[in-house]
Amino acid sequence: MKMPKIWEILRMFKDSCKGRGWKTSENEDWVEADECYHNFLWTKDVSFSSFKRIVTSKKCIVRESLSYRVVEASYTAWLFSEKPSETMIKLVYENPSFSSKIALYDLSQILEGKGLCTRLNDTDSPVFKEFESFLRNELKAKIKPVPIASSSEINPDEYTVKEVA
């Protein structure tokens, strides 16, 4: 069975969101629900410094006709086509200001046809909860929590974090 690419999965999910009355964009990867923007970022890999900058900025681009505006994303889901680094997982997991607003999804095994998605989602985002239901119901994927390495396995000197307001 041919498995869809991340952008196809996201497009199918956004189509299903319209049925719930949520606003979506044809060109950008966000869903607006309950007056909050839920941003989806998909990547194969991202450097840790870029990840930190993006996580702390919380920006989302919204296209309106021929113009664009920048809004604050209430929630951001990272969709990885390869396993995210332990350092990124720990950064989100160990910082409540991040973990309440950021979800990480490792879709690599879904893309390989194995039907498994590991995730770190401690948000209260109804859109991300619906995304997980979509993966289970439409792609027949099992959703499992990302295994977290012990703190001793991560060097705290590798990163510094500014709290997100």
C-alpha positions as a Python dict, from the first residue, in 0.01 Angstrom:
ca = {
    (1, 'M'): (0, 0, 0),
    (2, 'K'): (140, 340, -101),
    (3, 'M'): (162, 570, 197),
    (4, 'P'): (92, 943, 154),
    (5, 'K'): (358, 1208, 202),
    (6, 'I'): (336, 1449, 495),
    (7, 'W'): (191, 1729, 283),
    (8, 'E'): (-80, 1490, 156),
    (9, 'I'): (-164, 1380, 511),
    (10, 'L'): (-190, 1743, 617),
    (11, 'R'): (-405, 1835, 316),
    (12, 'M'): (-647, 1547, 390),
    (13, 'F'): (-660, 1650, 754),
    (14, 'K'): (-729, 2014, 669),
    (15, 'D'): (-1010, 1901, 437),
    (16, 'S'): (-1165, 1710, 728),
    (17, 'C'): (-1136, 2019, 950),
    (18, 'K'): (-1367, 2215, 721),
    (19, 'G'): (-1647, 1977, 819),
    (20, 'R'): (-1601, 2081, 1182),
    (21, 'G'): (-1642, 2448, 1093),
    (22, 'W'): (-1273, 2525, 1139),
    (23, 'K'): (-1104, 2765, 900),
    (24, 'T'): (-807, 2636, 698),
    (25, 'S'): (-578, 2775, 432),
    (26, 'E'): (-511, 2637, 86),
    (27, 'N'): (-150, 2759, 87),
    (28, 'E'): (-42, 2768, 451),
    (29, 'D'): (-48, 2489, 706),
    (30, 'W'): (-267, 2622, 986),
    (31, 'V'): (-614, 2565, 1121),
    (32, 'E'): (-812, 2835, 1297),
    (33, 'A'): (-1044, 2700, 1567),
    (34, 'D'): (-1201, 2879, 1861),
    (35, 'E'): (-1025, 3203, 1754),
    (36, 'C'): (-683, 3037, 1790),
    (37, 'Y'): (-431, 2951, 1520),
    (38, 'H'): (-295, 2596, 1527),
    (39, 'N'): (18, 2595, 1312),
    (40, 'F'): (164, 2285, 1146),
    (41, 'L'): (532, 2280, 1051),
    (42, 'W'): (658, 1979, 859),
    (43, 'T'): (1021, 1896, 813),
    (44, 'K'): (1262, 1616, 755),
    (45, 'D'): (1512, 1764, 995),
    (46, 'V'): (1583, 2100, 1154),
    (47, 'S'): (1891, 2231, 1330),
    (48, 'F'): (1854, 2278, 1702),
    (49, 'S'): (1927, 2651, 1683),
    (50, 'S'): (1657, 2699, 1415),
    (51, 'F'): (1415, 2489, 1618),
    (52, 'K'): (1473, 2711, 1924),
    (53, 'R'): (1421, 3032, 1725),
    (54, 'I'): (1100, 2907, 1566),
    (55, 'V'): (964, 2768, 1894),
    (56, 'T'): (1019, 3097, 2076),
    (57, 'S'): (882, 3319, 1798),
    (58, 'K'): (533, 3155, 1779),
    (59, 'K'): (458, 3325, 1444),
    (60, 'C'): (220, 3211, 1175),
    (61, 'I'): (172, 3360, 827),
    (62, 'V'): (-188, 3413, 714),
    (63, 'R'): (-263, 3497, 354),
    (64, 'E'): (-563, 3719, 289),
    (65, 'S'): (-635, 3768, -80),
    (66, 'L'): (-313, 3918, -220),
    (67, 'S'): (-161, 4024, 112),
    (68, 'Y'): (-11, 3847, 410),
    (69, 'R'): (-19, 3913, 781),
    (70, 'V'): (169, 3764, 1071),
    (71, 'V'): (-33, 3631, 1363),
    (72, 'E'): (62, 3462, 1686),
    (73, 'A'): (15, 3087, 1670),
    (74, 'S'): (-152, 2964, 1987),
    (75, 'Y'): (-23, 2612, 1920),
    (76, 'T'): (239, 2461, 1691),
    (77, 'A'): (269, 2099, 1581),
    (78, 'W'): (596, 1981, 1431),
    (79, 'L'): (550, 1695, 1182),
    (80, 'F'): (879, 1512, 1132),
    (81, 'S'): (946, 1275, 843),
    (82, 'E'): (1252, 1151, 1033),
    (83, 'K'): (1288, 1091, 1405),
    (84, 'P'): (1343, 1424, 1588),
    (85, 'S'): (1653, 1461, 1803),
    (86, 'E'): (1642, 1376, 2172),
    (87, 'T'): (1760, 1730, 2250),
    (88, 'M'): (1452, 1879, 2079),
    (89, 'I'): (1221, 1635, 2253),
    (90, 'K'): (1376, 1715, 2592),
    (91, 'L'): (1357, 2090, 2528),
    (92, 'V'): (981, 2069, 2476),
    (93, 'Y'): (919, 1804, 2742),
    (94, 'E'): (1109, 1979, 3021),
    (95, 'N'): (970, 2329, 2962),
    (96, 'P'): (602, 2361, 3054),
    (97, 'S'): (575, 2690, 2864),
    (98, 'F'): (670, 2493, 2551),
    (99, 'S'): (499, 2161, 2616),
    (100, 'S'): (163, 2330, 2674),
    (101, 'K'): (181, 2492, 2328),
    (102, 'I'): (397, 2263, 2114),
    (103, 'A'): (336, 1909, 1992),
    (104, 'L'): (592, 1687, 1819),
    (105, 'Y'): (486, 1410, 1582),
    (106, 'D'): (730, 1156, 1438),
    (107, 'L'): (553, 1039, 1121),
    (108, 'S'): (853, 849, 982),
    (109, 'Q'): (704, 507, 1052),
    (110, 'I'): (371, 603, 895),
    (111, 'L'): (557, 715, 584),
    (112, 'E'): (735, 377, 579),
    (113, 'G'): (399, 197, 591),
    (114, 'K'): (444, 70, 949),
    (115, 'G'): (134, 245, 1086),
    (116, 'L'): (293, 396, 1396),
    (117, 'C'): (324, 759, 1504),
    (118, 'T'): (514, 859, 1814),
    (119, 'R'): (415, 1191, 1963),
    (120, 'L'): (473, 1437, 2242),
    (121, 'N'): (150, 1630, 2288),
    (122, 'D'): (73, 1784, 2626),
    (123, 'T'): (-128, 2067, 2470),
    (124, 'D'): (-499, 2120, 2512),
    (125, 'S'): (-535, 2191, 2139),
    (126, 'P'): (-860, 2043, 2004),
    (127, 'V'): (-707, 2056, 1656),
    (128, 'F'): (-409, 1841, 1754),
    (129, 'K'): (-638, 1595, 1934),
    (130, 'E'): (-844, 1576, 1614),
    (131, 'F'): (-523, 1528, 1413),
    (132, 'E'): (-440, 1225, 1626),
    (133, 'S'): (-792, 1088, 1573),
    (134, 'F'): (-749, 1145, 1200),
    (135, 'L'): (-422, 948, 1200),
    (136, 'R'): (-589, 662, 1390),
    (137, 'N'): (-913, 653, 1192),
    (138, 'E'): (-804, 744, 839),
    (139, 'L'): (-448, 608, 828),
    (140, 'K'): (-507, 325, 1078),
    (141, 'A'): (-202, 443, 1274),
    (142, 'K'): (-125, 362, 1633),
    (143, 'I'): (-30, 667, 1837),
    (144, 'K'): (231, 616, 2108),
    (145, 'P'): (410, 862, 2335),
    (146, 'V'): (766, 958, 2244),
    (147, 'P'): (1008, 779, 2476),
    (148, 'I'): (1187, 1039, 2688),
    (149, 'A'): (1555, 989, 2768),
    (150, 'S'): (1664, 1051, 3125),
    (151, 'S'): (1793, 1400, 3203),
    (152, 'S'): (2144, 1266, 3253),
    (153, 'E'): (2158, 1171, 2884),
    (154, 'I'): (2116, 1532, 2769),
    (155, 'N'): (2385, 1792, 2828),
    (156, 'P'): (2212, 2108, 2962),
    (157, 'D'): (2503, 2318, 2836),
    (158, 'E'): (2395, 2241, 2480),
    (159, 'Y'): (2107, 2483, 2497),
    (160, 'T'): (1959, 2775, 2676),
    (161, 'V'): (1595, 2862, 2658),
    (162, 'K'): (1406, 3187, 2691),
    (163, 'E'): (1065, 3137, 2847),
    (164, 'V'): (769, 3190, 2618),
    (165, 'A'): (521, 3443, 2745),
}
